[in-house]
Structures are given as structure tokens and as C-alpha cells.
Amino acid sequence: MPYEPIDSNRLTQALRRLAELALCEGVELELSLYGGAVFTLVYDSRDSTKDTDAVIRPTEIGRRLAARVAREQELPEDWINADVAQFLSEHEAKRTLPADSFGRGLMVIVPTAAYLLALKLRACRPALPGYGGDAPDIRFLLGKIKPASLEEVEALYARFFPHDLLTDRALELVETTLADPT
């Protein structure tokens, strides 16, 4: 069964339901969002996302409740995609969305713009058929953060990934964007 992309309204409904279910279970879930969900829900820079890159805690009950939301709202079974965890920095910088955003029972945490930029630069995936790649998100974040130079972006990246260097693709994208921010 093909699934529709998840737009901001649909994602908000799913997260509110997840909060309700958590409250009924007597737990508070912590959901750290990344990727397309943040661009869709927080920045409104995308119309939708194909999944919700997130880490949910406590994990076992969070996965069980997310599976119930998926069934109830006809979302993909893996609408909360925990695979993002392998790409995260040990030096994360995040902020909590207002407590009343989705209801009691769910605390939603998102990366700062700087940390999200570092994550996107680290991935820097090219466009493929049906996938726009990371360039539009990187350009958006560079426009939001407004770094003065490539060196400033490299320093930002090094804060989160001190043992990695930016790839040639990422460097070229940053240089091009900084030279012509339109």
C-alpha cells in the first residue's frame, strides 16, 4: 500500500495522538526529531516528509505506541525512523518545543539550526529521481544562519563532528551558496 508524504498537519495529528496514548499509559515520551520532519514542522521550508527521523525514549513503549498511531492513521509502519541515530553527533545541540505543542505525554526536541546544518553537511546526499537531495535544506539553513565565510561553516561543523572533514561536495555547495545566496 503506497503511503502519502507526511505534511505538517498529518505529522501534528500523529504526534498529538502519540501524546494522548503516552498519557493514557502514564508515561512521558521524549521524541528527538531530525531531518525532514524538522524542516516540515518547525521551519515550514518543506511541504512534507516521507518519514519522521527521530529517536524516541523510552524506546520500547515509544515504538509500540508509534505502531498504534501508524495503524490508526494509515501511516507507514516505520513513520518514526530511528535509523538517524547512527548519524548523530555526541556533541548535540537541541532545544525543546513548547510543552503545549502536542499535548502532555510528549516532549518534542529538535536540533538547533547549526546542528541540523552540520548533520545535513555530513550527509550531503545528491539528488536522485524522486529525492531532491540535501542541497535545498543546506541552502535554507545557510540562509537562516548567514555565516560570513566558508571558514565559519567549517568551524560550525567541527563543533559537532571534530574528527571529520567536510566532503568536497559539501564544500562546493557551501562555497557556491555563500557566493550567490539567492
C-alpha positions as CSV (number, residue, x, y, z in Angstrom):
1,M,0.0,0.0,0.0
2,P,1.7,3.3,-1.1
3,Y,1.7,6.0,1.5
4,E,1.3,9.7,1.0
5,P,4.0,12.0,2.1
6,I,3.5,13.3,5.7
7,D,2.7,17.0,5.7
8,S,2.7,19.3,8.7
9,N,-1.0,18.8,9.6
10,R,-0.7,15.0,9.3
11,L,2.5,14.9,11.4
12,T,1.0,17.2,14.0
13,Q,-2.1,14.9,14.3
14,A,0.1,11.8,14.6
15,L,2.2,13.5,17.3
16,R,-0.8,14.6,19.2
17,R,-2.2,11.1,19.1
18,L,1.1,9.7,20.3
19,A,1.0,12.2,23.2
20,E,-2.6,11.0,24.1
21,L,-1.6,7.4,24.1
22,A,1.5,8.1,26.2
23,L,-0.6,10.0,28.7
24,C,-3.1,7.0,28.9
25,E,-0.1,4.8,29.6
26,G,1.1,7.1,32.3
27,V,4.4,7.9,30.6
28,E,6.0,10.9,29.0
29,L,7.8,10.2,25.8
30,E,10.8,12.2,24.6
31,L,10.9,12.5,20.8
32,S,14.0,14.0,19.3
33,L,13.2,15.0,15.7
34,Y,15.7,15.4,12.9
35,G,15.7,15.8,9.1
36,G,12.6,16.4,7.0
37,A,10.2,16.4,10.0
38,V,12.0,19.5,11.4
39,F,12.0,21.3,8.0
40,T,8.3,20.5,7.6
41,L,7.1,21.1,11.2
42,V,9.4,23.7,12.6
43,Y,10.8,25.7,9.7
44,D,7.9,25.2,7.2
45,S,10.5,25.1,4.5
46,R,9.1,21.9,3.0
47,D,5.6,20.8,2.2
48,S,6.1,17.3,3.6
49,T,8.5,14.5,4.6
50,K,8.4,10.8,3.7
51,D,9.1,9.7,7.3
52,T,10.0,11.1,10.7
53,D,13.6,10.7,11.5
54,A,13.6,10.6,15.3
55,V,14.8,9.0,18.4
56,I,12.1,8.1,20.9
57,R,12.5,7.3,24.6
58,P,11.6,5.2,26.4
59,T,12.2,3.2,23.3
60,E,10.1,0.1,23.7
61,I,6.9,1.8,24.7
62,G,7.5,4.6,22.2
63,R,7.8,2.1,19.4
64,R,4.7,0.3,20.5
65,L,2.6,3.5,20.7
66,A,4.0,4.8,17.4
67,A,3.0,1.5,15.7
68,R,-0.5,2.0,17.1
69,V,-0.6,5.6,15.7
70,A,0.6,4.2,12.3
71,R,-2.3,1.7,12.2
72,E,-4.9,4.2,13.3
73,Q,-3.8,7.0,10.9
74,E,-2.7,4.8,8.0
75,L,0.9,5.9,8.2
76,P,3.8,3.8,7.2
77,E,4.7,1.2,9.9
78,D,8.1,2.9,10.2
79,W,6.8,6.5,10.2
80,I,9.2,7.1,13.1
81,N,12.5,6.1,11.6
82,A,15.2,5.6,14.3
83,D,17.9,4.9,11.8
84,V,19.0,8.5,12.1
85,A,20.6,7.6,15.5
86,Q,23.7,6.3,13.8
87,F,24.5,9.7,12.2
88,L,24.1,11.8,15.3
89,S,27.0,13.7,17.0
90,E,28.0,13.1,20.6
91,H,28.0,16.9,20.8
92,E,24.4,17.6,20.0
93,A,22.8,21.0,20.4
94,K,19.0,20.8,20.7
95,R,16.0,22.8,22.0
96,T,12.6,21.7,23.3
97,L,9.5,22.8,21.5
98,P,6.9,24.5,23.7
99,A,5.3,22.0,26.1
100,D,1.8,22.5,24.8
101,S,2.8,21.9,21.1
102,F,1.4,18.4,21.0
103,G,-0.1,17.7,24.4
104,R,1.1,16.3,27.7
105,G,2.7,13.0,27.3
106,L,5.1,14.0,24.6
107,M,8.2,16.2,24.9
108,V,9.5,17.1,21.4
109,I,13.1,18.1,21.0
110,V,14.7,19.5,17.8
111,P,18.2,20.2,16.8
112,T,19.4,23.8,16.6
113,A,19.8,25.2,13.1
114,A,23.6,25.0,13.5
115,Y,23.5,21.3,14.5
116,L,20.9,20.5,11.8
117,L,23.2,22.2,9.2
118,A,26.1,20.1,10.4
119,L,24.1,16.9,10.1
120,K,23.0,17.9,6.6
121,L,26.5,18.8,5.5
122,R,27.8,15.5,6.8
123,A,25.2,13.6,4.7
124,C,25.2,15.9,1.7
125,R,23.3,13.4,-0.4
126,P,22.9,14.2,-4.1
127,A,19.6,14.5,-5.8
128,L,18.1,11.3,-7.2
129,P,14.9,10.5,-9.0
130,G,12.1,11.1,-6.5
131,Y,14.5,12.7,-4.0
132,G,15.8,16.2,-4.0
133,G,18.9,15.5,-2.0
134,D,20.3,17.6,0.8
135,A,21.2,20.7,-1.2
136,P,17.9,22.6,-0.7
137,D,18.0,22.0,3.1
138,I,21.6,23.1,3.3
139,R,20.9,26.3,1.3
140,F,17.9,27.0,3.5
141,L,20.0,26.6,6.7
142,L,22.8,28.7,5.3
143,G,20.3,31.4,4.6
144,K,18.9,31.2,8.1
145,I,22.3,31.1,9.9
146,K,24.0,33.6,7.5
147,P,27.6,32.6,8.0
148,A,30.2,35.1,6.8
149,S,32.6,32.6,5.3
150,L,33.4,29.0,4.4
151,E,35.8,29.0,7.4
152,E,32.9,29.9,9.7
153,V,30.9,26.9,8.3
154,E,33.9,24.6,8.8
155,A,34.2,25.8,12.4
156,L,30.5,25.2,13.0
157,Y,30.8,21.7,11.5
158,A,33.8,20.9,13.6
159,R,31.9,21.8,16.8
160,F,29.7,18.8,16.2
161,F,32.0,16.5,14.2
162,P,35.5,17.3,15.4
163,H,37.1,14.2,13.8
164,D,35.5,14.7,10.4
165,L,36.2,17.0,7.5
166,L,33.6,18.3,5.1
167,T,33.4,16.4,1.8
168,D,34.3,18.1,-1.4
169,R,30.6,18.0,-2.4
170,A,29.7,19.8,0.8
171,L,32.5,22.4,0.5
172,E,31.5,23.2,-3.1
173,L,27.8,23.6,-2.1
174,V,28.7,25.9,0.7
175,E,31.1,28.0,-1.4
176,T,28.5,28.3,-4.2
177,T,25.7,29.2,-1.8
178,L,27.8,31.8,0.0
179,A,28.9,33.3,-3.3
180,D,25.3,33.6,-4.5
181,P,22.9,33.3,-1.6
182,T,19.8,33.9,-3.8
